Amino acid sequence: MIFIFFAATKYFFKNAYIKTAIVIIGLAIIGLSIVSHYGVSSDENIEIQMVQWNLNLITKGEPIPSNLKHYGTLFNVTSEAVFQLKEFGDDRVINNSISSSKNQKSINNSDDFYERIKVKHICTFLVSLITYASVAGIVGILAGRQYAWFGAVVLALFPRFWGHSFFNPKDIPFAAMFTLANFLGACLVDYYLKADQDNIKLGINRVTLYSLLYGILVGLVTGTRIGGFFLLFFVGIAHLLTSLVKKKNYRKLYRFWSLYGLMVISWITTTTIIHPASWSNPIGWFIETLRYLSKHGWSGTVLFEGQFISAHQLPWYYLPKWFLMTIPGIFIIMFFLGLLLLISQAKKLNDTQTACVVLVLLQIFTLPTIAILRQSTIYDGVRQFLFIIPGIAAIAATALLWIYQKLHRKNYKIFFAVLIITLFSPIVFDMVNLHPYEYVYFNRISGGLVQADNRYETDYWGLSMRDGMEWINNNSIADEIVVSSSQLHSSKTFAKHNINVISHGKFKKLGATQPFYYIARPRWDFQERFPECPVVYSVKRQGVPLTIVKKCG
């Protein structure tokens, strides 16, 4: 019996798929155990309301407010459906369903708002697991299936990505779907190259089915953010370059035109179905959305290098510098080393590996380069470009694994493994120290969060407002007035029912003079308001204040 147990254990840990599954399940257990620790970000109420606005457009013909018609609906609708199923399963009467949440005020006053947030945070994290699995798949292609699990571990050690995985309803779903599409795109190109060239045609066959499904997948990615359509070009470029590098008969690529045509048609159909705002004029909506999102109309200022700069006038190096400051140092080094190794090993890569490398590099460099060259509106640090982090993680992990594989002596391999664990330890320590605000991480090379304070954005989304509000709950009296700096729901969601939380704008209109608390996240001049009032509590990480609470009167 003991022999059977050890034999089974040995088999389990040697099986590449099982090892990867164990890592993903481990990440899921850790994540689900801490998902309730996170606050509410400043954009989450808008994301919830988008479901109703799209529903109103379909059923009543009411236009979607502002420019929100350009944003993806897939994840918001999916998470709302999960919430409704949960409520139905709990046999609750939904007195304040989203169908009655017609505006900002009703969302903020909704007793169900936090219930939705809790469900949505779980959904966000579960969707993020797609990214970890996809990075594992990419690393498995580049370094061998038995090492695929390491890719998921490395991505989990990117604090910014891990932190966003629990609450970011816009960028995490896009990163997850984009990375999955790149992984499957590499598999599709490999299938194209190995398929019988005489059978490359539309019909009832696998090549047609795979092309159709990939077009649908790209449509789903576009349903989270419009930039997903670039994947259609990426897979075509990967197909062409792999054919050239591997000296395939690229002159016969014209035979694939019908498959790529099917892919485009399925993408258009899926994208249009997902975006009700496009139904009346799909082509016009698509062009207008591209124009809007490439030159976003956000008019705020960004704290960069100690100065507030218009988001339209940031220096070209804003994005590269943010990545260099917020990716752990070991992974920056390994990423650039990985690029060199990929170039040196290019001729030795097989078809799948070549296609995978092309797709990952396109994922990392294409959209950021376009944004920089077009001087697009960029803000919130790396948030809008979280989707490139999985690609960076995959290349960094591959570089570490290739070095490990080159070490032939067992003692050398043990030493290298211990060295890697040692280098990873400070990252884990910082993540634990910052929790649940891992998304404000700055690497030690840049001086960490301490050096970033008052020079770069930290808790710009106000997650720490929850901690500040909970302190007020425990230290205030009934009917206390709390003035919130902005985005009322980030604090009011966690207030006791006998505490009156109002916005700063409403407070000025009322002209209230009685004693009150003021709670402010670290953005713009929010924390400079009411200078005569002392700070009675600060939410701190690594000695740096995030949200502060002032007592006035």
C-alpha positions in Angstrom: 0.0 0.0 0.0 2.8 2.4 0.9 4.6 1.5 -2.4 1.4 2.3 -4.4 1.0 5.6 -2.5 4.6 6.7 -3.3 4.3 5.5 -6.9 1.1 7.4 -7.4 2.6 10.6 -5.8 5.6 10.3 -8.1 3.4 10.0 -11.1 1.3 13.0 -10.1 4.3 15.3 -9.6 5.9 14.1 -12.8 2.8 14.8 -14.9 3.2 18.2 -16.4 -0.6 18.9 -16.6 -1.2 17.8 -13.0 1.7 20.0 -11.7 0.3 23.0 -13.5 -3.2 22.3 -12.2 -1.9 22.0 -8.7 -0.3 25.4 -8.9 -3.4 27.0 -10.5 -5.6 25.4 -7.8 -3.2 26.6 -5.1 -3.4 30.2 -6.5 -7.2 29.9 -6.5 -7.3 28.8 -2.9 -5.1 31.6 -1.8 -7.0 34.2 -3.9 -10.5 33.1 -2.8 -9.4 33.2 0.8 -8.4 36.8 0.6 -10.7 38.3 -2.0 -12.9 39.7 0.7 -10.1 41.9 2.0 -10.2 44.4 -0.9 -12.0 47.7 -1.0 -14.1 49.2 -3.9 -12.2 51.0 -6.6 -13.5 54.3 -7.9 -14.7 53.0 -11.3 -16.7 49.9 -10.1 -20.1 51.6 -9.7 -19.9 52.8 -13.3 -19.0 49.3 -14.5 -22.1 47.9 -12.7 -24.4 50.6 -14.2 -23.1 49.8 -17.7 -25.2 46.7 -17.7 -28.4 48.6 -17.1 -27.5 51.3 -19.6 -27.0 48.7 -22.3 -30.2 47.0 -21.3 -32.1 50.3 -21.5 -30.6 50.9 -25.0 -31.9 47.5 -26.2 -35.4 47.7 -24.5 -36.2 51.4 -24.5 -33.8 52.9 -27.0 -32.3 55.2 -24.4 -28.7 56.2 -25.4 -25.8 55.1 -23.2 -24.5 58.1 -21.2 -21.4 60.0 -22.2 -18.8 58.0 -24.1 -19.4 54.7 -22.2 -20.8 53.2 -25.4 -17.2 52.6 -26.5 -16.4 50.2 -23.6 -16.7 46.5 -23.5 -19.7 44.8 -22.0 -18.7 41.1 -21.8 -17.3 40.9 -18.3 -19.9 43.3 -16.7 -22.8 41.3 -18.1 -21.3 38.0 -17.2 -20.6 39.0 -13.5 -24.1 40.5 -13.2 -25.6 37.3 -14.5 -23.6 35.4 -11.9 -24.9 37.7 -9.2 -28.5 37.2 -10.4 -28.0 33.4 -10.4 -26.6 33.6 -6.9 -29.6 35.6 -5.7 -32.0 33.2 -7.4 -30.1 30.3 -5.8 -30.3 32.0 -2.4 -34.0 32.4 -2.9 -33.8 36.1 -2.1 -36.2 38.7 -3.3 -34.1 41.3 -5.2 -35.8 44.5 -4.1 -33.2 46.7 -5.6 -32.0 44.9 -8.7 -29.9 46.6 -11.3 -33.0 47.1 -13.3 -34.0 49.9 -10.9 -30.5 51.4 -10.6 -31.0 54.1 -13.1 -28.4 56.5 -11.9 -25.4 57.1 -9.7 -27.5 58.0 -6.6 -29.5 54.8 -6.7 -26.4 52.7 -7.1 -24.7 54.3 -4.1 -27.9 53.9 -1.9 -28.4 50.3 -3.0 -28.3 47.7 -0.2 -27.3 45.2 -3.0 -24.4 47.2 -4.2 -21.8 45.6 -1.9 -23.4 42.2 -2.6 -22.7 42.8 -6.3 -19.2 43.9 -5.5 -18.4 40.8 -3.6 -19.6 38.6 -6.4 -17.9 40.7 -9.0 -14.5 40.6 -7.1 -14.8 36.8 -7.0 -15.6 36.8 -10.7 -12.6 39.1 -11.5 -10.2 36.9 -9.6 -11.5 33.7 -11.2 -11.2 35.3 -14.7 -7.6 36.3 -13.8 -6.8 32.6 -13.3 -7.2 32.3 -17.1 -4.1 34.5 -17.4 -2.0 32.3 -15.0 -3.1 29.2 -17.0 -2.3 30.9 -20.3 1.2 32.0 -19.2 1.8 28.4 -18.0 0.8 27.3 -21.5 3.2 29.8 -23.2 6.1 28.7 -20.9 5.2 25.1 -21.6 5.6 25.8 -25.3 8.9 27.6 -24.9 10.6 25.7 -22.1 8.8 22.3 -22.0 5.5 21.1 -20.6 7.1 19.8 -17.4 8.1 23.4 -16.5 4.8 25.1 -17.5 3.7 25.5 -13.8 6.6 27.8 -13.2 5.1 30.4 -15.6 2.0 30.7 -13.4 4.2 31.1 -10.3 6.3 33.9 -11.9 3.2 35.8 -13.0 1.7 35.6 -9.4 4.9 37.3 -8.2 4.2 40.4 -10.2 2.6 42.4 -7.4 0.7 44.9 -9.6 -0.9 42.1 -11.6 -1.8 40.1 -8.5 -3.3 43.1 -6.8 -5.4 44.2 -9.7 -6.7 40.6 -10.1 -9.2 41.1 -7.3 -11.0 44.3 -8.2 -10.1 45.6 -11.6 -13.2 44.8 -13.9 -11.7 46.4 -17.0 -8.1 45.6 -17.4 -7.8 42.1 -15.8 -10.5 40.5 -18.1 -8.8 42.0 -21.1 -5.4 40.8 -20.0 -6.8 37.3 -19.4 -8.6 37.0 -22.7 -5.8 38.6 -24.7 -3.1 36.2 -23.2 -5.4 33.2 -23.8 -5.9 34.2 -27.4 -2.2 34.5 -27.9 -1.5 31.1 -26.5 -4.2 29.5 -28.6 -3.1 31.6 -31.6 0.3 29.9 -31.4 -1.4 26.5 -31.4 -3.5 27.6 -34.4 -0.5 28.7 -36.4 1.2 25.4 -35.7 -1.9 23.6 -36.8 -2.0 25.6 -40.0 1.6 24.9 -40.8 1.3 21.1 -40.2 -2.0 20.7 -42.0 -2.2 19.1 -45.4 -1.8 22.0 -47.8 -4.2 20.4 -50.2 -7.0 20.3 -47.6 -6.8 24.0 -46.6 -10.3 25.0 -47.5 -13.6 25.7 -45.9 -15.8 22.7 -45.1 -16.8 20.4 -42.4 -13.3 19.9 -41.0 -11.1 20.8 -38.1 -9.2 23.6 -39.8 -12.5 25.4 -40.5 -13.8 24.8 -37.0 -10.6 26.1 -35.4 -10.6 29.2 -37.5 -14.2 29.9 -36.7 -13.7 29.4 -33.0 -10.6 31.6 -33.0 -12.5 34.4 -34.6 -15.2 34.1 -31.9 -12.5 34.2 -29.2 -11.0 37.4 -30.7 -14.6 38.8 -30.7 -14.9 38.0 -27.0 -11.5 39.7 -26.3 -12.8 42.7 -28.2 -15.9 42.5 -26.0 -13.7 43.4 -23.1 -11.8 46.1 -24.9 -11.7 47.2 -28.5 -8.0 46.6 -28.8 -8.6 42.9 -29.0 -9.1 43.1 -32.7 -5.3 43.5 -33.1 -5.1 39.7 -32.5 -6.4 39.1 -36.0 -3.3 40.8 -37.4 -1.1 39.2 -34.8 -2.0 35.7 -35.7 -1.6 36.5 -39.4 1.8 38.1 -38.8 2.9 35.1 -36.7 1.8 32.7 -39.5 3.7 34.7 -42.1 6.9 35.2 -40.1 7.0 31.6 -38.9 6.7 30.4 -42.5 9.6 32.7 -43.5 11.9 31.8 -40.6 11.2 28.1 -40.9 11.5 28.3 -44.7 8.0 26.9 -45.3 6.3 27.4 -48.6 5.0 30.9 -47.8 3.9 31.3 -51.4 1.0 29.0 -50.6 -0.2 31.2 -47.8 -2.9 32.6 -50.1 -4.7 29.3 -49.7 -5.6 30.4 -46.2 -7.5 33.5 -47.3 -10.9 31.8 -46.9 -10.0 30.7 -43.3 -8.9 34.2 -42.4 -12.0 35.5 -44.0 -14.1 33.2 -41.8 -12.1 34.3 -38.8 -12.9 38.0 -39.6 -16.6 37.3 -40.2 -16.9 35.4 -36.9 -15.0 38.2 -35.1 -17.3 40.9 -36.6 -20.4 39.0 -35.7 -19.3 38.3 -32.1 -18.1 41.8 -31.5 -21.4 43.3 -32.8 -23.6 41.0 -30.7 -21.6 41.9 -27.6 -21.9 45.7 -28.1 -25.5 46.8 -28.4 -24.3 50.4 -29.1 -22.9 49.1 -32.4 -26.1 47.5 -33.7 -27.4 50.5 -35.6 -24.1 51.2 -37.4 -21.3 48.6 -36.6 -18.7 50.1 -38.9 -19.3 53.7 -37.8 -19.3 52.6 -34.1 -16.0 50.7 -34.5 -14.2 53.6 -36.2 -15.5 56.1 -33.7 -14.5 53.8 -30.8 -11.0 53.4 -32.1 -10.7 57.2 -32.5 -12.1 57.8 -29.0 -10.0 55.3 -27.1 -6.7 56.1 -28.9 -7.3 59.8 -28.0 -9.2 59.4 -24.7 -11.0 62.6 -23.6 -10.0 62.3 -20.0 -8.8 65.7 -18.9 -7.2 65.0 -15.6 -3.7 65.5 -14.4 -1.2 62.8 -13.5 1.4 62.8 -10.7 4.7 62.0 -12.4 8.2 62.7 -11.2 6.8 64.9 -8.5 4.7 67.1 -10.8 1.1 67.2 -11.9 1.1 66.9 -15.6 -1.8 66.8 -18.0 -2.5 63.3 -19.3 -2.3 64.7 -22.8 1.2 66.1 -22.3 3.1 63.3 -20.5 6.7 62.6 -21.7 7.1 59.6 -24.1 8.9 57.6 -21.4 6.0 57.7 -19.0 4.9 54.2 -19.6 8.4 52.5 -19.9 9.5 54.2 -16.7 6.4 53.0 -14.9 7.1 49.4 -15.9 10.7 49.7 -14.9 9.6 51.0 -11.4 6.8 48.5 -10.8 8.1 45.2 -12.1 10.4 43.3 -9.6 14.0 43.8 -10.5 14.8 40.1 -11.0 12.1 39.9 -13.7 13.3 43.0 -15.5 16.7 41.5 -15.8 15.4 38.1 -16.8 13.1 39.7 -19.4 15.9 41.5 -21.2 18.1 38.4 -20.9 15.2 36.4 -22.3 14.9 38.6 -25.3 18.6 38.1 -26.0 18.3 34.3 -25.6 15.2 34.2 -27.9 17.2 36.1 -30.6 20.2 33.8 -30.3 18.0 30.6 -30.3 15.6 31.8 -33.0 16.8 29.2 -35.6 16.5 26.3 -33.1 12.9 27.0 -32.2 10.2 24.8 -33.6 7.1 26.1 -35.4 5.0 26.4 -32.3 7.7 28.1 -30.4 8.4 30.6 -33.2 4.8 31.5 -33.6 4.5 31.8 -29.8 7.5 34.1 -29.5 6.2 36.4 -32.3 2.7 36.6 -30.7 4.1 37.3 -27.2 6.4 40.1 -28.5 3.6 41.6 -30.4 1.5 41.5 -27.2 4.2 43.3 -25.3 5.3 45.9 -27.7 2.7 46.8 -30.3 -0.1 48.6 -28.4 2.3 50.5 -26.0 4.4 51.6 -29.0 1.3 52.8 -30.9 0.1 54.7 -27.7 3.5 56.4 -27.3 3.8 57.3 -31.0 0.2 58.6 -31.2 0.7 60.5 -27.8 -2.5 58.8 -26.6 -4.0 59.8 -23.2 -2.3 57.6 -20.6 -2.9 57.7 -16.8 -3.0 55.4 -13.7 0.5 54.1 -14.3 0.6 50.7 -15.9 -3.1 49.9 -15.3 -4.3 50.4 -18.9 -1.4 48.2 -20.1 -1.7 45.3 -17.6 -2.2 43.0 -20.6 1.6 43.1 -21.5 2.6 41.9 -18.0 1.7 38.2 -18.8 4.0 38.3 -21.8 6.9 39.8 -19.8 6.3 37.2 -17.1 6.4 34.4 -19.7 9.7 35.5 -21.2 11.3 36.1 -17.8 10.2 32.6 -16.6 11.5 31.1 -19.8 14.9 32.8 -19.4 15.2 31.4 -15.8 14.2 27.9 -17.0 16.6 27.9 -20.0 19.5 28.8 -17.6 18.4 26.0 -15.3 18.2 23.5 -18.1 21.7 24.4 -19.2 23.1 23.4 -15.8 24.0 19.7 -16.2 25.3 19.0 -12.7 22.7 18.3 -10.0 24.5 20.4 -7.5 24.5 23.4 -9.8 20.7 23.0 -10.4 20.1 22.8 -6.6 22.2 25.9 -6.1 20.4 27.8 -8.8 16.9 26.8 -7.5 17.9 28.0 -4.0 19.2 31.3 -5.5 15.9 31.8 -7.3 13.9 31.2 -4.2 16.1 33.6 -2.3 15.6 36.3 -5.0 11.8 35.7 -5.0 11.6 36.0 -1.2 11.7 39.8 -1.0 8.9 40.1 -3.5 6.7 37.8 -1.4 7.6 39.8 1.7 6.7 43.1 0.0 3.4 41.6 -1.2 2.5 40.4 2.2 3.5 43.8 3.7 1.4 45.7 1.2 -1.7 43.5 1.3 -4.4 44.2 0.3 -2.9 47.0 -1.7 -0.4 45.0 -3.7 -1.3 47.2 -6.7 0.7 50.1 -5.3 3.9 48.1 -5.4 7.2 49.8 -6.5 10.3 47.7 -6.8 13.3 48.0 -4.6 15.5 49.3 -7.4 13.3 52.4 -7.7 13.4 52.9 -3.9 10.0 51.2 -3.2 6.8 52.8 -2.1 8.7 55.2 0.2 10.5 56.9 -2.6 7.4 57.0 -4.8 5.3 58.8 -2.2 4.3 62.3 -3.4 6.2 61.6 -6.7 4.0 59.0 -8.4 0.4 57.8 -8.1 -0.1 55.3 -5.3 -3.6 54.3 -4.2 -5.2 56.3 -7.0 -8.3 54.0 -7.1 -9.0 54.5 -3.4 -9.1 50.9 -2.2 -7.8 52.0 1.2 -10.9 54.1 1.7 -12.5 51.0 3.1 -9.9 50.8 5.9 -10.4 54.4 6.7 -14.1 54.1 6.8 -14.0 51.1 9.1 -11.8 53.1 11.5 -14.5 55.8 11.5 -17.1 53.1 12.2 -15.3 52.1 15.3 -14.5 55.7 16.5 -17.5 57.8 15.7 -20.9 58.4 17.3 -24.3 57.9 15.7 -25.4 60.3 13.0 -21.8 61.4 12.5 -21.2 63.3 9.2 -18.4 61.9 7.0 -17.2 63.9 4.0 -15.7 61.8 1.3 -13.1 63.3 -1.0 -14.6 61.7 -4.2 -16.2 58.6 -5.5 -18.7 58.2 -2.7 -19.2 54.5 -3.0 -15.5 53.7 -2.1 -16.2 54.8 1.4 -20.0 54.8 1.8 -20.2 51.1 0.9 -18.5 50.2 4.2 -20.1 52.8 6.5 -22.5 51.9 9.3 -26.1 52.7 8.6 -26.2 55.4 11.3 -23.3 57.3 9.7 -24.1 60.0 7.1 -21.5 59.9 4.3 -21.7 62.8 1.8 -19.6 64.0 -1.0 -17.3 67.0 -0.8 -19.4 68.7 -3.4 -22.6 68.2 -1.4 -20.9 69.3 1.8 -19.9 72.7 0.2 -23.5 73.2 -1.0 -24.9 72.5 2.4 -22.4 74.8 4.1 -22.3 72.4 7.2 -20.3 73.6 10.2 -21.0 70.9 12.7 -18.2 68.4 13.6 -17.4 65.9 10.9 -14.8 63.5 9.6 -13.1 64.0 6.3 -11.8 60.9 4.4 -9.5 61.3 1.4 -7.6 59.0 -0.9 -4.1 60.1 -2.1 -4.9 61.8 -5.4 -4.7 65.4 -6.6 -5.4 67.9 -3.9 -7.8 65.7 -2.0 -5.6 65.3 1.1 -4.8 69.1 1.3 -8.4 70.1 1.9 -9.4 71.2 5.3 -5.8 72.1 6.3 -7.0 73.3 9.7 -8.2 69.8 10.6 -5.8 67.3 12.2 -5.2 63.9 10.7 -6.5 61.4 13.3 -5.9 58.2 11.3 -3.8 57.1 8.3 -4.0 53.9 6.3 -0.3 53.1 5.9 1.8 50.6 4.1 5.6 50.6 4.4 5.3 53.8 6.4 3.6 55.6 3.5 0.1 57.1 4.2 -2.6 56.1 1.7 -6.1 57.1 2.7 -6.2 59.7 5.6 -9.0 60.6 8.0 -9.3 64.1 9.4 -11.4 65.2 12.3 -12.9 68.7 11.9 -14.8 70.8 14.4 
